[in-house]
C-alpha cells in the first residue's frame, strides 16, 4: 500500500506524507491497534506511537522505523520534525480533514512546506482487493448468522437495549472482532429515527423492529438492515414494506460498473416518487464500506461518484414517517465486472414474529 502513496508523492512533487486517520494507518501499514501515525517517504517509512504500542508495532510493521514519540519529543509534531530534518525534506502533506488543531498548529511550526490534502488514501481504499473482499464477505456472513439468532429473541416485553446487547454478543460468538461499532436497534414509532439509539423501551405487539447493524472481521465491516414486525402486520405496514422492497430491488438493478451514483438514486425513488410517501424518504441511500462504516463512494442525488468494479457499497433506501415509524432494508453490494453481488443474504420478505 505504501507504493500507492509514494506514486502520489512523486506525481505531486511532495517529499513526505503524514498519515493520522486510524483507518488509513491500518490500510497502509496493517497495524491493528491505537495511537499510531505514519510518515511515508520514498527513502524510508516511519511509524510513530507511544510505549504502550511499540512492541506490537514492531511485530506488525517490520518494514517501518518505529519512533516512540514520548522519547523523541514532547509531542507528535516534534517527531515529525526529526524525520524531516534527518531526511532534509522540503515538503510534506497531511490529512487536512482529520488532524486536530493542536497537531496542525505544531506541524505549521516546522520549517518545511506543509500541504493539507483530503481523500487521497480513501480513494485508494474505495477499490477493494481480493483479501479485503474476502474479509468483507465473512463479516456479512457473520451478520447474516446473527440475524437468524436474534429473530428468535424478539418478543413482547424485551427491551431494545437487551436485544441490541444480544445481537452484538451473537456476532462475536459467530466470529466477529470483539471491538464492535455502534448498532441501531429500535422499535415502534422510534423506527422513524434514521440513527436512533437503542433505549429501554419494551417491544410491544404490532411494533416494527428495525435492526441496522454489522460487525468487523479482521477490521473490515459489514452493515445491513432488516425490519420485522411483532405480531400481525397492518395493511399500511405491509404496503410501506412492499414499497421499500421495490425501492431496494430497483436500486440494485442499477448498481453496475460505470453507473452514476445519481442514476442509482433515481432508480431508488421510482416506486414512491408519485406517492404520498415520497416526502418521507431520505436521499442518502448508501455508502462505501470497508475499514470504516461510511466511506466513498456515497450514494445520493448530489453525488459525483461513478461506480467501479470492486467497490463495496451499502444500499439502503428507506421510508421514515414521524410519529408512525419507518422501514429500511439494507444490503451490502460488491460491484463486479459485469454487475453486482449481494454479500448480505438474510431474508428480505416481511417477517411477522
Short mmCIF file of the C-alpha atoms (twelve columns), coordinates in Angstrom:
data_MODEL
# 
_entry.id   MODEL 
# 
loop_
_atom_site.group_PDB 
_atom_site.id 
_atom_site.type_symbol 
_atom_site.label_atom_id 
_atom_site.label_alt_id 
_atom_site.label_comp_id 
_atom_site.label_asym_id 
_atom_site.label_seq_id 
_atom_site.Cartn_x 
_atom_site.Cartn_y 
_atom_site.Cartn_z 
_atom_site.pdbx_PDB_model_num 
ATOM 1   C CA . UNK A 1   0.000   0.000   0.000   1 
ATOM 2   C CA . UNK A 2   2.931   2.332   0.637   1 
ATOM 3   C CA . UNK A 3   3.734   2.246   -3.087  1 
ATOM 4   C CA . UNK A 4   0.418   3.954   -3.880  1 
ATOM 5   C CA . UNK A 5   1.336   6.810   -1.575  1 
ATOM 6   C CA . UNK A 6   4.864   7.067   -2.978  1 
ATOM 7   C CA . UNK A 7   3.445   7.270   -6.504  1 
ATOM 8   C CA . UNK A 8   1.158   10.074  -5.326  1 
ATOM 9   C CA . UNK A 9   4.099   11.916  -3.757  1 
ATOM 10  C CA . UNK A 10  6.116   11.631  -6.963  1 
ATOM 11  C CA . UNK A 11  3.206   12.868  -9.039  1 
ATOM 12  C CA . UNK A 12  2.678   15.913  -6.810  1 
ATOM 13  C CA . UNK A 13  6.394   16.514  -6.130  1 
ATOM 14  C CA . UNK A 14  5.914   16.198  -2.360  1 
ATOM 15  C CA . UNK A 15  8.593   14.645  -0.138  1 
ATOM 16  C CA . UNK A 16  6.527   13.002  2.621   1 
ATOM 17  C CA . UNK A 17  3.012   12.021  3.749   1 
ATOM 18  C CA . UNK A 18  1.930   12.229  7.411   1 
ATOM 19  C CA . UNK A 19  -0.934  9.724   7.872   1 
ATOM 20  C CA . UNK A 20  -3.034  10.089  11.017  1 
ATOM 21  C CA . UNK A 21  -6.538  8.757   10.319  1 
ATOM 22  C CA . UNK A 22  -6.737  5.355   12.104  1 
ATOM 23  C CA . UNK A 23  -8.371  3.511   9.208   1 
ATOM 24  C CA . UNK A 24  -5.770  4.876   6.807   1 
ATOM 25  C CA . UNK A 25  -2.945  3.916   9.146   1 
ATOM 26  C CA . UNK A 26  -4.281  0.371   9.216   1 
ATOM 27  C CA . UNK A 27  -4.810  0.234   5.458   1 
ATOM 28  C CA . UNK A 28  -1.286  1.390   4.686   1 
ATOM 29  C CA . UNK A 29  0.670   -0.420  7.419   1 
ATOM 30  C CA . UNK A 30  -1.539  -3.357  8.561   1 
ATOM 31  C CA . UNK A 31  -1.239  -2.134  12.166  1 
ATOM 32  C CA . UNK A 32  -4.307  -3.189  14.162  1 
ATOM 33  C CA . UNK A 33  -4.297  -1.103  17.361  1 
ATOM 34  C CA . UNK A 34  -4.426  2.510   18.512  1 
ATOM 35  C CA . UNK A 35  -2.311  5.657   18.892  1 
ATOM 36  C CA . UNK A 36  -0.448  5.407   15.607  1 
ATOM 37  C CA . UNK A 37  0.792   7.766   12.933  1 
ATOM 38  C CA . UNK A 38  2.774   7.109   9.780   1 
ATOM 39  C CA . UNK A 39  5.266   9.202   7.896   1 
ATOM 40  C CA . UNK A 40  5.810   7.812   4.403   1 
ATOM 41  C CA . UNK A 41  8.740   8.865   2.209   1 
ATOM 42  C CA . UNK A 42  10.472  7.454   -0.819  1 
ATOM 43  C CA . UNK A 43  13.569  6.793   1.292   1 
ATOM 44  C CA . UNK A 44  12.085  5.278   4.452   1 
ATOM 45  C CA . UNK A 45  8.784   4.702   6.266   1 
ATOM 46  C CA . UNK A 46  8.242   5.685   9.898   1 
ATOM 47  C CA . UNK A 47  5.727   4.506   12.471  1 
ATOM 48  C CA . UNK A 48  5.099   6.952   15.333  1 
ATOM 49  C CA . UNK A 49  3.481   5.719   18.552  1 
ATOM 50  C CA . UNK A 50  3.971   5.665   22.325  1 
ATOM 51  C CA . UNK A 51  5.486   2.984   24.638  1 
ATOM 52  C CA . UNK A 52  2.199   1.095   25.040  1 
ATOM 53  C CA . UNK A 53  2.266   0.006   21.399  1 
ATOM 54  C CA . UNK A 54  5.904   -0.142  20.306  1 
ATOM 55  C CA . UNK A 55  6.153   -3.927  20.741  1 
ATOM 56  C CA . UNK A 56  3.002   -4.550  18.731  1 
ATOM 57  C CA . UNK A 57  4.176   -2.114  16.047  1 
ATOM 58  C CA . UNK A 58  7.499   -3.924  15.748  1 
ATOM 59  C CA . UNK A 59  5.648   -7.225  15.225  1 
ATOM 60  C CA . UNK A 60  3.032   -5.958  12.783  1 
ATOM 61  C CA . UNK A 61  5.076   -3.365  10.882  1 
ATOM 62  C CA . UNK A 62  8.580   -4.842  10.387  1 
ATOM 63  C CA . UNK A 63  9.327   -2.594  7.405   1 
ATOM 64  C CA . UNK A 64  8.888   0.605   9.407   1 
ATOM 65  C CA . UNK A 65  11.269  2.507   11.632  1 
ATOM 66  C CA . UNK A 66  9.432   2.677   14.971  1 
ATOM 67  C CA . UNK A 67  9.535   6.018   16.756  1 
ATOM 68  C CA . UNK A 68  8.419   6.387   20.369  1 
ATOM 69  C CA . UNK A 69  7.304   9.992   20.308  1 
ATOM 70  C CA . UNK A 70  7.446   10.286  24.107  1 
ATOM 71  C CA . UNK A 71  11.179  9.668   23.947  1 
ATOM 72  C CA . UNK A 72  11.862  11.833  20.901  1 
ATOM 73  C CA . UNK A 73  9.983   14.960  21.958  1 
ATOM 74  C CA . UNK A 74  7.042   16.422  23.787  1 
ATOM 75  C CA . UNK A 75  4.503   15.884  21.011  1 
ATOM 76  C CA . UNK A 76  3.791   14.140  17.695  1 
ATOM 77  C CA . UNK A 77  4.891   17.104  15.602  1 
ATOM 78  C CA . UNK A 78  8.368   17.110  17.134  1 
ATOM 79  C CA . UNK A 79  8.827   13.518  15.996  1 
ATOM 80  C CA . UNK A 80  7.699   14.534  12.504  1 
ATOM 81  C CA . UNK A 81  10.222  17.396  12.595  1 
ATOM 82  C CA . UNK A 82  13.024  14.984  13.499  1 
ATOM 83  C CA . UNK A 83  12.178  12.848  10.468  1 
ATOM 84  C CA . UNK A 84  12.024  15.871  8.189   1 
ATOM 85  C CA . UNK A 85  15.345  17.215  9.457   1 
ATOM 86  C CA . UNK A 86  17.025  13.814  9.223   1 
ATOM 87  C CA . UNK A 87  15.940  13.346  5.590   1 
ATOM 88  C CA . UNK A 88  16.271  17.020  4.668   1 
ATOM 89  C CA . UNK A 89  12.734  17.122  3.265   1 
ATOM 90  C CA . UNK A 90  11.412  20.268  1.644   1 
ATOM 91  C CA . UNK A 91  7.695   19.480  1.854   1 
ATOM 92  C CA . UNK A 92  5.155   17.074  3.307   1 
ATOM 93  C CA . UNK A 93  1.399   16.617  3.220   1 
ATOM 94  C CA . UNK A 94  -1.062  15.747  5.970   1 
ATOM 95  C CA . UNK A 95  -4.725  14.753  6.197   1 
ATOM 96  C CA . UNK A 96  -6.439  18.108  6.471   1 
ATOM 97  C CA . UNK A 97  -9.831  16.607  7.267   1 
ATOM 98  C CA . UNK A 98  -8.577  14.725  10.313  1 
ATOM 99  C CA . UNK A 99  -5.611  16.420  12.005  1 
ATOM 100 C CA . UNK A 100 -6.792  18.317  15.090  1 
ATOM 101 C CA . UNK A 101 -5.947  21.927  15.761  1 
ATOM 102 C CA . UNK A 102 -3.152  21.254  18.264  1 
ATOM 103 C CA . UNK A 103 -1.274  18.928  15.909  1 
ATOM 104 C CA . UNK A 104 -1.918  21.281  12.982  1 
ATOM 105 C CA . UNK A 105 -0.570  24.229  14.945  1 
ATOM 106 C CA . UNK A 106 2.603   22.304  15.807  1 
ATOM 107 C CA . UNK A 107 3.047   20.973  12.266  1 
ATOM 108 C CA . UNK A 108 2.849   24.511  10.901  1 
ATOM 109 C CA . UNK A 109 5.790   25.488  13.121  1 
ATOM 110 C CA . UNK A 110 8.042   23.050  11.258  1 
ATOM 111 C CA . UNK A 111 10.220  24.978  8.836   1 
ATOM 112 C CA . UNK A 112 9.008   22.910  5.874   1 
ATOM 113 C CA . UNK A 113 6.119   23.348  3.469   1 
ATOM 114 C CA . UNK A 114 3.055   21.615  4.984   1 
ATOM 115 C CA . UNK A 115 0.294   20.797  2.498   1 
ATOM 116 C CA . UNK A 116 -3.227  19.775  3.531   1 
ATOM 117 C CA . UNK A 117 -4.767  17.021  1.391   1 
ATOM 118 C CA . UNK A 118 -8.053  15.130  1.686   1 
ATOM 119 C CA . UNK A 119 -9.388  11.831  0.399   1 
ATOM 120 C CA . UNK A 120 -6.107  10.503  -1.022  1 
ATOM 121 C CA . UNK A 121 -5.886  7.223   0.912   1 
ATOM 122 C CA . UNK A 122 -9.677  6.989   0.975   1 
ATOM 123 C CA . UNK A 123 -9.693  6.915   -2.819  1 
ATOM 124 C CA . UNK A 124 -7.225  4.009   -2.764  1 
ATOM 125 C CA . UNK A 125 -9.414  2.249   -0.195  1 
ATOM 126 C CA . UNK A 126 -12.571 2.556   -2.303  1 
ATOM 127 C CA . UNK A 127 -11.361 -0.203  -4.649  1 
ATOM 128 C CA . UNK A 128 -11.054 -3.418  -2.668  1 
ATOM 129 C CA . UNK A 129 -8.516  -6.157  -3.361  1 
ATOM 130 C CA . UNK A 130 -9.263  -9.878  -3.086  1 
ATOM 131 C CA . UNK A 131 -8.210  -10.090 0.564   1 
ATOM 132 C CA . UNK A 132 -10.371 -7.138  1.549   1 
ATOM 133 C CA . UNK A 133 -13.359 -8.557  -0.326  1 
ATOM 134 C CA . UNK A 134 -12.966 -11.875 1.459   1 
ATOM 135 C CA . UNK A 135 -12.874 -10.132 4.855   1 
ATOM 136 C CA . UNK A 136 -15.990 -8.153  3.954   1 
ATOM 137 C CA . UNK A 137 -17.716 -11.298 2.714   1 
ATOM 138 C CA . UNK A 138 -17.055 -13.079 6.018   1 
ATOM 139 C CA . UNK A 139 -18.229 -10.045 8.030   1 
ATOM 140 C CA . UNK A 140 -21.506 -10.117 6.095   1 
ATOM 141 C CA . UNK A 141 -21.915 -13.854 6.647   1 
ATOM 142 C CA . UNK A 142 -21.450 -13.325 10.388  1 
ATOM 143 C CA . UNK A 143 -24.144 -10.628 10.384  1 
ATOM 144 C CA . UNK A 144 -26.480 -12.979 8.495   1 
ATOM 145 C CA . UNK A 145 -25.974 -15.734 11.053  1 
ATOM 146 C CA . UNK A 146 -26.558 -13.282 13.911  1 
ATOM 147 C CA . UNK A 147 -29.864 -12.283 12.290  1 
ATOM 148 C CA . UNK A 148 -31.012 -15.907 12.324  1 
ATOM 149 C CA . UNK A 149 -30.355 -15.958 16.074  1 
ATOM 150 C CA . UNK A 150 -31.751 -12.560 17.071  1 
ATOM 151 C CA . UNK A 151 -35.166 -13.015 15.453  1 
ATOM 152 C CA . UNK A 152 -35.783 -15.875 17.924  1 
ATOM 153 C CA . UNK A 153 -35.357 -13.387 20.790  1 
ATOM 154 C CA . UNK A 154 -37.677 -10.648 19.528  1 
ATOM 155 C CA . UNK A 155 -40.722 -10.957 21.773  1 
ATOM 156 C CA . UNK A 156 -43.183 -8.686  23.534  1 
ATOM 157 C CA . UNK A 157 -41.645 -7.277  26.707  1 
ATOM 158 C CA . UNK A 158 -37.948 -7.453  25.865  1 
ATOM 159 C CA . UNK A 159 -36.269 -4.061  25.600  1 
ATOM 160 C CA . UNK A 160 -34.370 -2.538  22.698  1 
ATOM 161 C CA . UNK A 161 -31.202 -2.409  24.809  1 
ATOM 162 C CA . UNK A 162 -31.479 -6.096  25.688  1 
ATOM 163 C CA . UNK A 163 -31.903 -7.063  22.054  1 
ATOM 164 C CA . UNK A 164 -29.028 -4.810  20.956  1 
ATOM 165 C CA . UNK A 165 -26.772 -6.435  23.549  1 
ATOM 166 C CA . UNK A 166 -27.752 -9.922  22.421  1 
ATOM 167 C CA . UNK A 167 -27.159 -9.011  18.779  1 
ATOM 168 C CA . UNK A 168 -23.627 -7.776  19.497  1 
ATOM 169 C CA . UNK A 169 -22.942 -10.921 21.513  1 
ATOM 170 C CA . UNK A 170 -24.161 -13.190 18.725  1 
ATOM 171 C CA . UNK A 171 -21.857 -11.550 16.202  1 
ATOM 172 C CA . UNK A 172 -18.823 -12.065 18.422  1 
ATOM 173 C CA . UNK A 173 -19.872 -15.676 19.047  1 
ATOM 174 C CA . UNK A 174 -20.174 -16.178 15.284  1 
ATOM 175 C CA . UNK A 175 -16.584 -14.995 14.738  1 
ATOM 176 C CA . UNK A 176 -16.633 -11.180 14.636  1 
ATOM 177 C CA . UNK A 177 -13.896 -8.955  16.006  1 
ATOM 178 C CA . UNK A 178 -14.540 -8.231  19.667  1 
ATOM 179 C CA . UNK A 179 -14.430 -4.447  19.222  1 
ATOM 180 C CA . UNK A 180 -17.943 -3.647  17.933  1 
ATOM 181 C CA . UNK A 181 -19.146 -0.400  16.411  1 
ATOM 182 C CA . UNK A 182 -22.494 1.200   17.228  1 
ATOM 183 C CA . UNK A 183 -25.546 -0.771  16.180  1 
ATOM 184 C CA . UNK A 184 -29.107 0.548   15.839  1 
ATOM 185 C CA . UNK A 185 -31.991 -1.492  17.242  1 
ATOM 186 C CA . UNK A 186 -35.216 0.455   17.679  1 
ATOM 187 C CA . UNK A 187 -38.929 -0.301  17.670  1 
ATOM 188 C CA . UNK A 188 -42.427 1.086   17.218  1 
ATOM 189 C CA . UNK A 189 -42.715 4.775   16.377  1 
ATOM 190 C CA . UNK A 190 -38.989 5.147   17.088  1 
ATOM 191 C CA . UNK A 191 -38.191 3.352   13.809  1 
ATOM 192 C CA . UNK A 192 -38.645 6.682   12.016  1 
ATOM 193 C CA . UNK A 193 -35.346 7.783   13.632  1 
ATOM 194 C CA . UNK A 194 -32.716 7.181   10.977  1 
ATOM 195 C CA . UNK A 195 -29.939 6.738   13.555  1 
ATOM 196 C CA . UNK A 196 -31.916 6.066   16.690  1 
ATOM 197 C CA . UNK A 197 -30.100 4.768   19.770  1 
ATOM 198 C CA . UNK A 198 -31.416 1.614   21.498  1 
ATOM 199 C CA . UNK A 199 -33.455 2.601   24.548  1 
ATOM 200 C CA . UNK A 200 -35.198 0.979   27.493  1 
ATOM 201 C CA . UNK A 201 -38.438 0.823   25.504  1 
ATOM 202 C CA . UNK A 202 -40.067 -2.600  25.612  1 
ATOM 203 C CA . UNK A 203 -41.197 -4.315  22.430  1 
ATOM 204 C CA . UNK A 204 -44.980 -4.162  22.018  1 
ATOM 205 C CA . UNK A 205 -47.461 -6.055  19.858  1 
ATOM 206 C CA . UNK A 206 -47.638 -4.542  16.380  1 
ATOM 207 C CA . UNK A 207 -44.232 -2.847  16.585  1 
ATOM 208 C CA . UNK A 208 -41.848 -2.656  13.724  1 
ATOM 209 C CA . UNK A 209 -38.386 -3.600  14.975  1 
ATOM 210 C CA . UNK A 210 -35.608 -2.087  12.874  1 
ATOM 211 C CA . UNK A 211 -32.083 -3.503  13.166  1 
ATOM 212 C CA . UNK A 212 -29.273 -1.624  11.404  1 
ATOM 213 C CA . UNK A 213 -26.106 -3.391  12.444  1 
ATOM 214 C CA . UNK A 214 -22.873 -5.038  11.463  1 
ATOM 215 C CA . UNK A 215 -19.558 -6.247  12.726  1 
ATOM 216 C CA . UNK A 216 -15.873 -6.296  11.959  1 
ATOM 217 C CA . UNK A 217 -13.834 -9.190  10.660  1 
ATOM 218 C CA . UNK A 218 -10.095 -8.511  10.541  1 
ATOM 219 C CA . UNK A 219 -11.114 -4.873  10.754  1 
ATOM 220 C CA . UNK A 220 -13.433 -4.964  7.732   1 
ATOM 221 C CA . UNK A 221 -17.073 -4.153  8.390   1 
ATOM 222 C CA . UNK A 222 -20.497 -5.387  7.483   1 
ATOM 223 C CA . UNK A 223 -23.581 -3.167  7.557   1 
ATOM 224 C CA . UNK A 224 -27.092 -4.449  6.975   1 
ATOM 225 C CA . UNK A 225 -30.628 -3.534  7.998   1 
ATOM 226 C CA . UNK A 226 -33.716 -5.634  8.417   1 
ATOM 227 C CA . UNK A 227 -37.142 -4.556  9.648   1 
ATOM 228 C CA . UNK A 228 -39.579 -7.068  11.133  1 
ATOM 229 C CA . UNK A 229 -42.984 -6.757  12.781  1 
ATOM 230 C CA . UNK A 230 -44.047 -8.287  16.112  1 
ATOM 231 C CA . UNK A 231 -47.407 -9.939  15.637  1 
ATOM 232 C CA . UNK A 232 -49.563 -9.440  12.557  1 
ATOM 233 C CA . UNK A 233 -48.696 -6.545  10.251  1 
ATOM 234 C CA . UNK A 234 -51.365 -3.978  9.416   1 
ATOM 235 C CA . UNK A 235 -52.284 -3.239  5.818   1 
ATOM 236 C CA . UNK A 236 -50.363 0.044   5.964   1 
ATOM 237 C CA . UNK A 237 -47.276 -1.694  7.334   1 
ATOM 238 C CA . UNK A 238 -47.476 -4.231  4.522   1 
ATOM 239 C CA . UNK A 239 -47.929 -1.508  1.906   1 
ATOM 240 C CA . UNK A 240 -44.949 0.536   3.068   1 
ATOM 241 C CA . UNK A 241 -42.806 -2.555  3.425   1 
ATOM 242 C CA . UNK A 242 -43.700 -3.585  -0.138  1 
ATOM 243 C CA . UNK A 243 -42.720 -0.142  -1.452  1 
ATOM 244 C CA . UNK A 244 -39.434 -0.326  0.445   1 
ATOM 245 C CA . UNK A 245 -38.677 -3.739  -1.052  1 
ATOM 246 C CA . UNK A 246 -39.280 -2.374  -4.547  1 
ATOM 247 C CA . UNK A 247 -37.020 0.619   -3.850  1 
ATOM 248 C CA . UNK A 248 -34.227 -1.715  -2.777  1 
ATOM 249 C CA . UNK A 249 -34.541 -4.064  -5.749  1 
ATOM 250 C CA . UNK A 250 -34.748 -1.222  -8.264  1 
ATOM 251 C CA . UNK A 251 -31.596 0.268   -6.764  1 
ATOM 252 C CA . UNK A 252 -29.689 -2.998  -7.041  1 
ATOM 253 C CA . UNK A 253 -30.527 -3.391  -10.724 1 
ATOM 254 C CA . UNK A 254 -28.878 -0.015  -11.384 1 
ATOM 255 C CA . UNK A 255 -25.684 -0.843  -9.452  1 
ATOM 256 C CA . UNK A 256 -23.278 -1.825  -12.209 1 
ATOM 257 C CA . UNK A 257 -19.742 -0.645  -13.051 1 
ATOM 258 C CA . UNK A 258 -19.841 2.702   -14.820 1 
ATOM 259 C CA . UNK A 259 -23.206 3.687   -13.345 1 
ATOM 260 C CA . UNK A 260 -23.501 7.112   -11.773 1 
ATOM 261 C CA . UNK A 261 -24.491 7.238   -8.126  1 
ATOM 262 C CA . UNK A 262 -27.204 9.688   -9.153  1 
ATOM 263 C CA . UNK A 263 -28.648 7.079   -11.521 1 
ATOM 264 C CA . UNK A 264 -28.906 4.626   -8.638  1 
ATOM 265 C CA . UNK A 265 -30.676 7.269   -6.581  1 
ATOM 266 C CA . UNK A 266 -33.146 7.920   -9.391  1 
ATOM 267 C CA . UNK A 267 -33.839 4.189   -9.618  1 
ATOM 268 C CA . UNK A 268 -34.414 4.049   -5.869  1 
ATOM 269 C CA . UNK A 269 -37.265 6.575   -5.904  1 
ATOM 270 C CA . UNK A 270 -39.256 5.277   -8.878  1 
ATOM 271 C CA . UNK A 271 -41.571 3.241   -6.646  1 
ATOM 272 C CA . UNK A 272 -42.519 6.217   -4.454  1 
ATOM 273 C CA . UNK A 273 -41.979 9.404   -6.467  1 
ATOM 274 C CA . UNK A 274 -45.686 9.720   -7.337  1 
ATOM 275 C CA . UNK A 275 -46.975 8.624   -3.939  1 
ATOM 276 C CA . UNK A 276 -47.674 10.308  -0.632  1 
ATOM 277 C CA . UNK A 277 -44.568 8.598   0.779   1 
ATOM 278 C CA . UNK A 278 -42.000 10.394  -1.372  1 
ATOM 279 C CA . UNK A 279 -41.602 13.195  1.175   1 
ATOM 280 C CA . UNK A 280 -40.681 10.626  3.805   1 
ATOM 281 C CA . UNK A 281 -37.645 9.140   2.061   1 
ATOM 282 C CA . UNK A 282 -34.037 10.070  2.879   1 
ATOM 283 C CA . UNK A 283 -31.840 10.926  -0.092  1 
ATOM 284 C CA . UNK A 284 -28.645 9.348   1.258   1 
ATOM 285 C CA . UNK A 285 -29.301 5.828   0.019   1 
ATOM 286 C CA . UNK A 286 -25.918 4.192   0.547   1 
ATOM 287 C CA . UNK A 287 -22.193 4.447   1.035   1 
ATOM 288 C CA . UNK A 288 -18.963 2.618   0.537   1 
ATOM 289 C CA . UNK A 289 -17.784 0.405   3.375   1 
ATOM 290 C CA . UNK A 290 -14.510 -1.212  4.344   1 
ATOM 291 C CA . UNK A 291 -12.314 -0.393  7.343   1 
ATOM 292 C CA . UNK A 292 -14.803 2.382   8.156   1 
ATOM 293 C CA . UNK A 293 -18.566 2.142   8.015   1 
ATOM 294 C CA . UNK A 294 -19.099 5.256   5.874   1 
ATOM 295 C CA . UNK A 295 -16.597 5.513   3.028   1 
ATOM 296 C CA . UNK A 296 -16.611 6.748   -0.548  1 
ATOM 297 C CA . UNK A 297 -18.488 6.326   -2.804  1 
ATOM 298 C CA . UNK A 298 -21.539 7.993   -1.246  1 
ATOM 299 C CA . UNK A 299 -24.883 7.436   -2.966  1 
ATOM 300 C CA . UNK A 300 -27.399 10.226  -3.391  1 
ATOM 301 C CA . UNK A 301 -28.815 12.907  -5.697  1 
ATOM 302 C CA . UNK A 302 -25.794 15.221  -5.346  1 
ATOM 303 C CA . UNK A 303 -23.064 12.596  -5.548  1 
ATOM 304 C CA . UNK A 304 -20.416 12.927  -8.265  1 
ATOM 305 C CA . UNK A 305 -19.346 9.290   -7.886  1 
ATOM 306 C CA . UNK A 306 -19.245 6.662   -10.617 1 
ATOM 307 C CA . UNK A 307 -19.408 3.016   -9.522  1 
ATOM 308 C CA . UNK A 308 -16.284 0.972   -10.190 1 
ATOM 309 C CA . UNK A 309 -15.502 -2.732  -10.160 1 
ATOM 310 C CA . UNK A 310 -14.590 -3.904  -6.635  1 
ATOM 311 C CA . UNK A 311 -16.373 -1.059  -4.884  1 
ATOM 312 C CA . UNK A 312 -18.266 -2.466  -1.913  1 
ATOM 313 C CA . UNK A 313 -21.323 -0.329  -1.220  1 
ATOM 314 C CA . UNK A 314 -24.340 -0.482  1.052   1 
ATOM 315 C CA . UNK A 315 -27.712 0.262   -0.497  1 
ATOM 316 C CA . UNK A 316 -30.363 1.384   1.982   1 
ATOM 317 C CA . UNK A 317 -33.291 3.450   0.698   1 
ATOM 318 C CA . UNK A 318 -35.917 3.910   3.366   1 
ATOM 319 C CA . UNK A 319 -39.277 5.406   4.303   1 
ATOM 320 C CA . UNK A 320 -39.466 7.264   7.636   1 
ATOM 321 C CA . UNK A 321 -42.777 8.685   8.859   1 
ATOM 322 C CA . UNK A 322 -42.535 10.776  12.046  1 
ATOM 323 C CA . UNK A 323 -44.725 9.567   14.910  1 
ATOM 324 C CA . UNK A 324 -45.614 6.412   12.951  1 
ATOM 325 C CA . UNK A 325 -42.424 4.525   12.200  1 
ATOM 326 C CA . UNK A 326 -40.093 3.615   9.413   1 
ATOM 327 C CA . UNK A 327 -38.894 0.774   7.237   1 
ATOM 328 C CA . UNK A 328 -35.377 0.226   5.986   1 
ATOM 329 C CA . UNK A 329 -33.831 -2.777  4.301   1 
ATOM 330 C CA . UNK A 330 -30.112 -2.550  3.641   1 
ATOM 331 C CA . UNK A 331 -27.770 -4.850  1.777   1 
ATOM 332 C CA . UNK A 332 -24.045 -4.785  1.135   1 
ATOM 333 C CA . UNK A 333 -23.153 -4.965  -2.543  1 
ATOM 334 C CA . UNK A 334 -19.925 -5.855  -4.348  1 
ATOM 335 C CA . UNK A 335 -19.678 -4.248  -7.796  1 
ATOM 336 C CA . UNK A 336 -18.399 -6.905  -10.201 1 
ATOM 337 C CA . UNK A 337 -17.036 -6.629  -13.736 1 
ATOM 338 C CA . UNK A 338 -20.498 -7.048  -15.261 1 
ATOM 339 C CA . UNK A 339 -22.971 -6.354  -12.470 1 
ATOM 340 C CA . UNK A 340 -23.035 -6.882  -8.731  1 
ATOM 341 C CA . UNK A 341 -23.098 -9.499  -5.995  1 
ATOM 342 C CA . UNK A 342 -25.096 -9.141  -2.793  1 
ATOM 343 C CA . UNK A 343 -22.943 -10.053 0.215   1 
ATOM 344 C CA . UNK A 344 -25.778 -9.966  2.777   1 
ATOM 345 C CA . UNK A 345 -28.389 -12.644 2.246   1 
ATOM 346 C CA . UNK A 346 -30.786 -12.627 5.209   1 
ATOM 347 C CA . UNK A 347 -34.452 -12.906 4.282   1 
ATOM 348 C CA . UNK A 348 -35.962 -9.689  2.926   1 
ATOM 349 C CA . UNK A 349 -39.628 -10.675 3.000   1 
ATOM 350 C CA . UNK A 350 -41.627 -9.144  5.833   1 
ATOM 351 C CA . UNK A 351 -41.329 -11.364 8.888   1 
ATOM 352 C CA . UNK A 352 -44.253 -11.414 11.328  1 
ATOM 353 C CA . UNK A 353 -42.827 -12.713 14.589  1 
# 
